[in-house]
Amino acid sequence: MRVTRKSRLRLRLENISFVLLFVLAAGLVAWLSTRYYLRADWTAGGRNTLSPASQELLKRLEGPIEITAYAREQAVLRTGIQDLVDRYRRLKPDLQLRFVNPDTVPDQVRELGITINGELVIEYRGRSERLQTLTEQAMTNALQRAARTGERQLVFLTGHGERSPLGQANHDLSSWAKHLESRGFVIRSLNLAEQGSIPEQTTVLIIGGPRVSLLPGEVAIVQRHLKQGGNLLWLADPGPLRGMAPVAEALGIEFQPGVIVDPTTQLFGIESPDVALVTGYPPRTITRDFELVTLFPQAAGLQADPPEPWQSQPFLTTSGHAWSETGELAGEIGFDEQTDIQGPLDIGIALSRDLDEDKGAPSDVVGSPAKASQRVVVIGNGDFLSNAFLGNAGNLELGINIVNWLASDDALIAIPVHVAQDLSLTLSQVHMASMGLGFLVGLPLLLLGIGVFVWLQRRRR
């Protein structure tokens, strides 16, 4: 090709045009990236993606949500808050986040009761919730509480030596009650001898192991509560039913004699023989994706044969090694085929019935006018939620799940924790030795061999 002045000018113009078009294309791509984006979660556990429960909740929330983060100007903290909120904003664009430095608004912080740097205030339809833990579970629970249209009242029966939601004794339930309050439930106490009826606003009636028998009139009030569609959580301990036998008969619940003994607890360092462990759970709503061990001191076995239209589902069952000991828990304890009951034994049973099918139950029932089903949970143990045992294993999480199910807040049950599966690397001794030899011996020899090869090639030239 003959190079002329004209050809050189044309080539130069082509090069200039290419550079200009390349810069223009790069600028256009950069501008488009600010308007449109594509996100993909390639992590093994999908830990950057909201769980199906959180996604379902966001679909039900209509209208804008405003989140105010009271966080100092710290890049790490604010970035963590931004990343968490962005997961929700991808599915709900009208969710707004605003940062406020708490040091600049001390009066506002004092009025709201902000105590932690990075605390969030969530506002939705005139209701607000505070959030101190930056996790999906905490955020979704806070959004669910803010979206509730009415109070969820948990009414604890008192006057018969029951476990108190306010008492500080080891057998009381005050620690559990505080956790329930933090999740938006309202705690009430009820003495039937004083009030004579169960409030219509009751979401769940809780009977926590009475020590003296209820009066026949009080039992009749509890039965009327069940007949009218009210929800019930009955924490029953081994021994006499304290006047609650008519309630058990109406639900088709039979309490097995004795106290459950579980020899597998010795593997966990538990010396007391009358502690039952539950390590596996059926695929029920209460225990959906629940994988934590739960511990039940002095539990009674249950059997259920409810009348129509009630349906029963056991959700807490011991291992086959456990049994119900009908003798004294003293000295050397062993299974007696003549008197004891061999496991597996059911400790917790969930009952439900469709109120639409039950002509005896009104459509506007206790707790929720739009409620489609009535729910009851009977557990042959109350100690697992007591102040002394609530912190053991997964007892607290199970107790929260039970109340959420009874309150028909199924969306709050089992919001999974996104755990990274690639944060640790476990190597055997052989692998570690191979890696050590590779870096200390193999790699130097390889470099030396390459150097010798290059040196020989140059000598031959």
C-alpha positions in Angstrom: 0.0 0.0 0.0 1.4 3.4 -1.0 1.5 5.8 1.9 0.6 9.3 1.0 -0.2 12.4 2.8 -3.9 11.8 2.3 -3.8 8.2 3.6 -1.8 9.3 6.7 -4.5 12.0 7.4 -7.3 9.5 6.9 -5.6 7.1 9.3 -5.1 9.8 11.9 -8.7 10.8 11.6 -9.8 7.2 12.0 -7.7 6.9 15.2 -9.1 10.1 16.6 -12.6 9.0 15.8 -12.0 5.6 17.4 -10.7 7.3 20.6 -13.6 9.7 20.7 -16.2 7.0 20.1 -14.6 4.8 22.7 -14.6 7.5 25.3 -18.2 8.4 24.4 -19.3 4.7 24.7 -17.5 4.4 28.0 -19.2 7.5 29.3 -22.6 6.3 28.1 -22.1 3.0 29.8 -21.1 4.8 33.0 -24.2 7.0 32.8 -26.5 4.1 32.2 -24.9 2.3 35.2 -26.2 5.1 37.5 -29.8 4.6 36.1 -30.0 0.9 35.8 -28.2 -2.0 37.6 -28.2 -5.7 37.8 -27.7 -7.4 41.2 -26.9 -11.1 41.7 -26.3 -13.0 45.0 -23.7 -15.6 44.3 -23.0 -16.5 48.0 -23.5 -20.1 48.9 -26.2 -19.5 51.5 -27.8 -16.5 49.8 -26.9 -14.4 52.8 -27.4 -11.1 50.8 -30.9 -12.0 49.8 -34.0 -11.6 52.0 -35.7 -14.8 53.2 -39.1 -15.8 51.7 -40.8 -14.7 54.9 -39.4 -11.2 54.7 -40.3 -10.9 51.0 -43.8 -12.0 51.7 -44.1 -9.4 54.4 -43.0 -6.6 52.1 -45.6 -7.6 49.5 -48.3 -7.1 52.1 -47.1 -3.7 53.3 -48.9 -0.9 51.3 -47.7 2.6 51.5 -44.3 4.2 52.3 -42.0 3.3 55.2 -39.6 5.8 56.7 -36.6 4.6 58.6 -34.4 7.1 60.6 -31.0 5.9 61.7 -29.5 7.7 64.7 -25.9 6.9 63.9 -22.8 9.0 64.2 -20.8 9.8 61.1 -18.9 6.5 61.2 -18.4 4.9 57.7 -18.5 1.3 58.9 -21.7 1.7 60.9 -23.6 3.7 58.4 -22.5 1.4 55.5 -23.8 -1.6 57.5 -27.1 0.1 58.0 -27.3 1.1 54.4 -26.6 -2.4 53.2 -29.3 -3.9 55.4 -32.0 -1.4 54.4 -31.0 -1.7 50.7 -32.1 -5.4 50.8 -35.6 -4.3 51.7 -35.6 -1.3 49.3 -35.0 -3.5 46.3 -38.4 -5.0 46.9 -40.1 -1.9 48.2 -38.8 1.3 46.5 -40.9 3.6 48.7 -38.9 2.6 51.8 -36.9 5.7 52.7 -33.7 5.9 54.9 -32.5 9.0 56.7 -29.4 9.3 58.8 -29.3 11.6 61.8 -26.2 12.3 64.0 -27.6 11.8 67.6 -25.0 14.3 68.9 -26.7 17.1 67.0 -30.2 16.4 68.3 -29.9 15.6 72.0 -33.4 16.7 72.8 -34.9 14.4 70.1 -32.8 11.5 71.2 -33.8 12.0 74.8 -37.5 12.2 73.8 -37.4 9.0 71.7 -35.3 7.1 74.3 -32.5 6.4 71.9 -29.7 4.6 73.8 -27.5 2.9 71.2 -25.4 4.4 68.4 -27.0 3.1 65.2 -30.5 2.6 66.6 -33.3 2.7 64.0 -36.7 4.2 64.2 -39.2 2.6 61.8 -42.4 4.6 61.0 -45.3 3.1 59.1 -48.9 4.5 59.0 -48.6 6.5 62.1 -47.0 3.7 64.2 -43.3 3.4 65.1 -40.9 0.7 66.2 -37.4 0.9 67.4 -34.6 -1.4 66.2 -31.3 -1.9 68.0 -30.1 -5.1 66.3 -29.0 -4.9 62.6 -30.2 -8.3 61.4 -32.9 -9.4 59.0 -34.8 -11.2 61.8 -34.9 -8.0 63.9 -35.8 -5.8 61.0 -38.6 -8.0 59.7 -40.0 -8.5 63.2 -40.0 -4.7 63.7 -41.8 -4.1 60.3 -44.3 -6.8 61.2 -45.0 -5.1 64.6 -45.4 -1.7 62.9 -47.8 -3.2 60.4 -50.1 -4.7 63.1 -53.5 -3.0 63.1 -54.4 -4.0 66.6 -53.0 -5.0 69.9 -51.9 -8.5 70.5 -52.8 -9.1 74.2 -51.4 -12.1 76.0 -53.5 -12.6 79.1 -51.8 -14.6 81.9 -54.2 -16.3 84.4 -53.3 -15.6 88.0 -54.7 -16.3 91.5 -53.8 -20.0 91.7 -50.1 -19.9 92.1 -49.4 -19.8 88.4 -46.0 -18.8 87.0 -46.2 -15.0 86.9 -45.2 -12.8 83.9 -44.1 -10.2 86.5 -42.4 -12.3 89.1 -38.6 -12.6 89.4 -38.5 -16.0 91.0 -36.8 -18.9 89.1 -40.1 -20.5 88.3 -41.7 -17.3 87.0 -42.0 -16.1 83.4 -40.9 -12.5 83.6 -37.9 -12.9 81.3 -40.0 -14.5 78.6 -42.7 -11.9 79.0 -40.1 -9.1 78.5 -39.0 -10.7 75.2 -42.6 -10.9 74.1 -43.2 -7.3 74.9 -40.1 -6.3 72.8 -41.9 -8.1 69.9 -45.0 -6.0 70.2 -47.2 -8.1 72.5 -49.1 -6.5 75.4 -48.8 -8.5 78.6 -51.9 -8.6 80.9 -52.6 -10.5 84.2 -56.1 -11.8 84.9 -57.7 -12.9 88.1 -61.0 -14.5 87.3 -62.2 -14.2 90.9 -62.0 -10.4 90.6 -63.0 -9.8 86.9 -65.3 -12.8 86.3 -64.6 -13.0 82.5 -61.9 -13.1 79.9 -61.5 -9.8 78.0 -62.7 -9.9 74.5 -59.5 -8.3 73.3 -57.5 -11.4 74.4 -55.3 -12.8 71.7 -54.0 -15.7 73.7 -55.0 -16.9 77.2 -51.9 -18.4 79.0 -52.3 -20.8 81.9 -48.9 -21.4 83.4 -49.0 -24.3 85.8 -51.5 -23.5 88.6 -50.5 -24.8 92.0 -54.0 -24.9 93.5 -57.2 -26.0 91.8 -59.3 -23.6 89.8 -62.9 -23.2 91.0 -65.6 -24.8 88.9 -66.9 -21.4 87.8 -63.4 -20.4 86.7 -63.0 -23.6 84.7 -66.4 -22.9 83.1 -65.1 -19.4 82.0 -62.1 -21.0 80.4 -64.3 -23.6 78.6 -66.5 -20.7 77.4 -63.4 -18.9 76.1 -62.5 -22.0 74.0 -66.1 -22.5 72.8 -66.2 -18.9 71.5 -63.0 -19.5 69.5 -60.4 -18.1 71.9 -56.7 -19.2 71.7 -55.1 -21.0 74.6 -51.5 -21.8 75.7 -51.6 -24.3 78.6 -48.3 -25.0 80.3 -49.1 -28.0 82.5 -46.7 -29.7 84.9 -46.7 -33.4 85.9 -49.2 -34.3 88.6 -52.7 -33.2 89.3 -54.5 -31.1 86.7 -55.7 -28.6 89.3 -59.3 -28.5 88.2 -58.4 -28.4 84.5 -59.6 -31.9 83.7 -62.8 -30.7 81.9 -60.6 -28.6 79.6 -58.3 -31.5 78.9 -61.4 -33.7 78.2 -62.9 -31.1 75.8 -59.6 -30.9 73.9 -59.1 -34.7 73.9 -55.8 -34.4 75.8 -54.6 -37.2 78.1 -51.7 -36.7 80.5 -49.6 -39.8 80.9 -48.5 -40.6 84.5 -45.0 -40.0 85.8 -42.1 -37.7 84.8 -40.1 -38.1 81.7 -36.5 -39.4 82.2 -34.0 -39.0 79.3 -30.7 -40.8 79.7 -29.2 -39.0 76.7 -28.9 -35.8 78.7 -25.8 -37.2 80.3 -24.0 -36.7 77.0 -24.6 -33.0 77.4 -23.3 -32.9 81.0 -26.8 -32.8 82.6 -26.7 -34.8 85.8 -30.4 -34.5 86.6 -32.3 -37.5 85.2 -35.7 -35.8 84.9 -34.7 -33.5 82.0 -35.9 -34.3 78.6 -34.2 -33.2 75.4 -35.9 -32.6 72.0 -33.4 -32.6 69.1 -35.6 -33.2 66.1 -38.9 -31.5 65.0 -41.6 -32.4 62.5 -42.4 -30.0 59.6 -45.0 -28.1 61.5 -45.6 -24.3 61.2 -44.4 -23.8 64.8 -41.1 -25.6 64.2 -40.6 -24.7 60.6 -36.8 -24.6 59.9 -36.2 -24.9 63.7 -33.0 -26.8 64.4 -32.1 -25.9 68.0 -32.1 -28.3 70.8 -34.7 -27.6 73.5 -34.6 -28.7 77.1 -37.6 -29.6 79.3 -37.1 -30.2 83.1 -39.8 -32.4 84.8 -42.0 -32.9 81.8 -45.1 -35.0 81.3 -46.0 -37.0 78.3 -49.2 -36.2 76.3 -51.6 -38.1 74.1 -54.2 -36.4 71.9 -57.5 -37.7 70.5 -59.5 -34.5 69.9 -63.1 -34.5 68.9 -64.2 -33.1 65.6 -63.5 -30.6 64.1 -60.3 -30.3 66.2 -57.1 -31.4 64.5 -54.0 -32.2 66.6 -50.3 -32.3 65.7 -47.5 -33.2 68.1 -44.5 -30.9 67.6 -42.3 -31.8 70.6 -41.3 -35.4 70.9 -38.5 -37.1 72.9 -36.1 -39.7 71.6 -36.9 -43.4 71.9 -34.4 -43.7 74.8 -36.6 -41.6 77.1 -39.4 -43.0 79.2 -42.1 -41.8 81.7 -40.9 -42.8 85.1 -43.8 -43.6 87.4 -41.7 -44.4 90.5 -39.6 -42.1 92.7 -36.8 -40.2 91.1 -34.2 -41.3 93.7 -31.4 -43.7 93.8 -30.7 -45.8 90.8 -33.4 -45.2 88.2 -34.2 -47.7 85.4 -37.0 -48.5 83.0 -39.7 -50.8 84.4 -41.7 -52.5 81.7 -44.5 -53.1 84.1 -45.2 -49.6 85.2 -43.2 -47.1 83.1 -44.1 -45.9 79.6 -41.4 -46.2 76.9 -40.6 -43.3 74.5 -40.7 -41.6 72.2 -43.2 -39.4 74.1 -45.0 -36.3 73.0 -44.4 -33.3 75.2 -46.1 -30.5 73.1 -49.3 -30.8 71.0 -50.8 -28.1 68.8 -54.5 -28.2 68.1 -56.5 -26.1 65.6 -60.0 -26.0 64.1 -61.5 -24.1 61.3 -64.0 -21.7 62.8 -66.0 -21.5 59.5 -66.8 -25.2 59.7 -67.7 -25.0 63.4 -71.2 -23.7 63.5 -70.9 -23.3 67.3 -68.2 -20.6 66.9 -69.2 -17.1 65.9 -67.5 -15.3 63.0 -66.4 -12.4 65.3 -64.4 -14.2 67.9 -62.0 -13.3 70.7 -58.7 -11.8 69.6 -59.2 -11.2 65.9 -62.5 -10.5 64.0 -61.1 -11.9 60.8 -59.5 -14.9 62.3 -60.2 -18.1 60.3 -59.0 -20.7 62.8 -58.7 -21.3 66.5 -55.4 -22.5 67.9 -54.4 -24.2 71.2 -51.1 -25.4 72.4 -50.7 -27.8 75.3 -47.3 -28.6 76.7 -46.6 -31.0 79.5 -44.0 -28.6 81.0 -43.8 -25.0 82.1 -40.2 -24.9 83.4 -38.6 -24.6 79.9 -39.9 -21.0 79.7 -39.2 -20.1 83.3 -36.5 -17.5 84.3 -34.2 -20.4 85.4 -34.3 -22.3 82.1 -35.3 -19.8 79.4 -31.7 -19.2 78.3 -30.9 -22.9 77.8 -30.4 -24.0 74.2 -33.3 -22.9 71.9 -36.0 -22.6 74.7 -36.5 -18.8 74.1 -36.8 -19.2 70.3 -39.3 -22.0 70.7 -41.4 -20.0 73.2 -41.5 -17.0 70.7 -42.5 -19.3 67.9 -45.4 -20.8 69.9 -46.9 -17.4 70.7 -46.4 -16.2 67.1 -48.3 -19.3 65.9 -51.1 -18.8 68.5 -51.4 -15.2 67.5 -51.6 -16.2 63.8 -48.3 -14.3 63.1 -47.0 -17.3 61.0 -44.9 -14.9 58.9 -42.7 -14.2 61.9 -41.9 -17.9 62.5 -38.5 -19.2 61.4 -37.1 -16.2 59.5 -33.8 -18.0 58.7 -30.4 -16.8 59.7 -28.2 -16.3 56.6 -24.9 -17.9 57.6 -21.9 -17.7 55.5 -20.7 -21.2 54.7 -17.2 -20.1 53.6 -15.9 -18.3 56.6 -13.7 -21.1 57.9 -11.4 -23.6 56.3 -10.8 -27.0 57.9 -7.7 -28.9 56.8 -6.4 -32.3 57.8 -2.9 -33.0 58.9 -2.1 -34.5 55.5 -3.4 -31.4 53.7 -1.4 -29.0 55.9 1.8 -31.1 55.5 1.3 -31.1 51.7 0.8 -27.4 51.6 3.9 -26.8 53.8 6.1 -29.0 51.7 4.7 -27.4 48.5 5.6 -23.8 49.7 8.8 -24.6 51.5 10.3 -27.2 49.1 8.3 -27.6 45.9 7.9 -23.9 45.0 11.7 -23.1 45.5 12.7 -26.2 43.4 10.3 -25.1 40.7 11.7 -21.6 40.5 15.2 -23.0 40.6 14.4 -25.4 37.7 12.9 -22.6 35.6 16.0 -20.5 36.2 18.3 -23.3 35.2 16.2 -23.9 32.1 16.4 -20.3 31.0 20.2 -20.2 31.7 20.8 -23.3 29.5 18.6 -21.9 26.7 20.7 -18.7 26.6 24.0 -20.6 26.6 23.0 -22.5 23.5 22.5 -19.3 21.5 
